[in-house]
Amino acid sequence: MDILKFITAGSVDDGKSTLIGRLLYDSGAILADQLEALHSSNRKNDDGSIDLAILTDGLKAEREQGITIDVAYKYFNTDKRKFIIADAPGHIQYTRNMVTGASNADLAIILIDARKGVIEQTIRHSYLVSLLGMPQVAVTINKMDMVDYSEEVYNGIVKDYLELAAKVNLENVKFIPVSALKGDNIVTKSTNMDWYEDESLLDYLENVEIKVDITTSHARLPVQWVIRPQTEELHDYRGYAGRVLSGSFHVNDKVTVLPSGFSSTISKIEVLDSEPAAATTGMSVTIHLNDEIDISRGDLLVNSSQQPQVSQLIEADLCWMDTRALDTSHTYFIQHNSKVTRCRIQEVLHKININTLEKQYDEDFKLNDIGRIIIKTADPLAFDLYQDNKANGGAILVDNRTNLTVGALMLRANAD
C-alpha cells in the first residue's frame, strides 16, 4: 500500500484543522481514547456540535487561541492508501513552518473560505506551493454551507483561482466544494450540492496518482557511511551505505562518484541479509563497487550517463527562517543531503513580495522573506536543479553561531 503525504494550507479561520478533523472522524480513523477526549472537551461549535479542530491542535497555545502555530502531523489509512497529513499554520508569521511542512509533500490542499474568495494568503500559499514544486494541488472551497451551497459562488472562485494558478505556474489543480463543519464532500458526496458531480475529497485523495521516479536517469545516492569492518572474516569488505534519493541502481550499472568524478560499476547491492538486483527510490542500501575508489561520507553516487551539476557557485531560492536577519558578511554552513560545507551569500538578487508576487531589490532579508540569491560554497556541491529533481535539489543553511537551521534552499542554476 503506497503512502500519500499532503499538506493543508490556507488563511486563518479557513477551517484547515476542522477539515482534517472531519476527515479523520468521518473515515473512522480516530482511536477510542481520542474519541472520548473529543466528546468530553469543553470546546464546541456555535451549534453545539463537537469542535473537530481539537484533533490537530496539539500545543497548549493552539488550544487556547483556536489557531494553528506549528505544523501538526496526523496519520491514517483507508483500504486503498496510507496518508500522512501536515496541517500548516495560516498566519503570515509562520510562513517558515508552512515551507517546512510542504517540502516533502506530494500534494497540497489549499483551503479558500467561500465567503471571502481568493485573498492575499491564498496568493502566498499558492506561490509557496509552486516554489516547492508541488505536483498536485486540490483547491478546497470550504464553508459552502455559509453561502447556501451556491454554485455561482463556487464558479466565481474557480475562475479567480485559475487566473492566479496561471501566474504562479500551477498546472494540476483540482477544485472541490466542501463544508468541513457539516461534512459535505469530505468523505461522502454531498446531497446539498447536487450540481457538483465529481468525487469527494477522500475519493480524490485515495485515487490521485503519485509519481515516483524509478528510472535510472536520476539515480542518486548520498553516501552516509563507508562500511569497512577490517576483521578476519570480512577482510576485503568495503560498502557504501545510504538511502536512494531518486531513480534506481542496478547491479552492473556504471556509476560516477561526485565531486571526484571517478567511475566504477556496481558489483553487489545489499539490503539487510538480502542481495536484490536493484535499489529504488527510498530504499536504504549498501552498494559495493568493482573498483577501490576513495569515497567519503557526503560524496554522491550517480548514474554515469545522467550526471547532476557540480559547482561552487549556485543560484538558489531562499526562504529565511531565523529571527536574526541574513548577514552577507557571515559564513554559514550549507547541508546538502549528507554533505556539509561552509558557504557565503555572495549576492541577493531580489526578494519576492508574496502578497503581490512583485520583485523587490534590497538586501534586507528577514524572517519569512523569500527571494533569489547566489551562494558561494567552500567545496563543490553535486546537485540537480530543484525543478528537475527535488530530492537532490534542496539544501538548508545552518548558522554555526547557534546551530539553528536559518534557511531553506531550492537550488535553481549553476552560476559559474
WOTAJO-V637716 format. One record per run of one state. SS is the DSSP state (helix for helix, strand for strand, loop for the rest). FROM is the first residue (numbers start at 1). LEN is the number of residues. Records with the same first field share a line. If there is no record, write none. Layout:
# WOTAJO-V637716
SS = FROM-LEN  FROM-LEN
This chain:
# WOTAJO-V637716
loop = 1-2  10-6  27-5  41-3  45-5  51-1  56-4  66-6  78-4  88-4  103-4  114-6  132-4  143-1  148-3  169-4  178-1  180-4  185-16  208-12  223-2  228-11  247-1  251-3  259-4  272-2  275-3  281-3  290-10  304-5  321-11  337-2  354-4  361-9  384-6  393-1  400-4  415-2
strand = 3-7  44-1  50-1  72-6  82-6  107-7  136-7  173-5  179-1  184-1  220-3  225-3  239-8  248-3  254-5  263-9  274-1  278-3  284-6  300-4  309-12  332-5  339-15  358-3  370-14  394-6  404-11
helix = 16-11  32-9  52-4  60-6  92-11  120-12  144-4  151-18  201-7  390-3
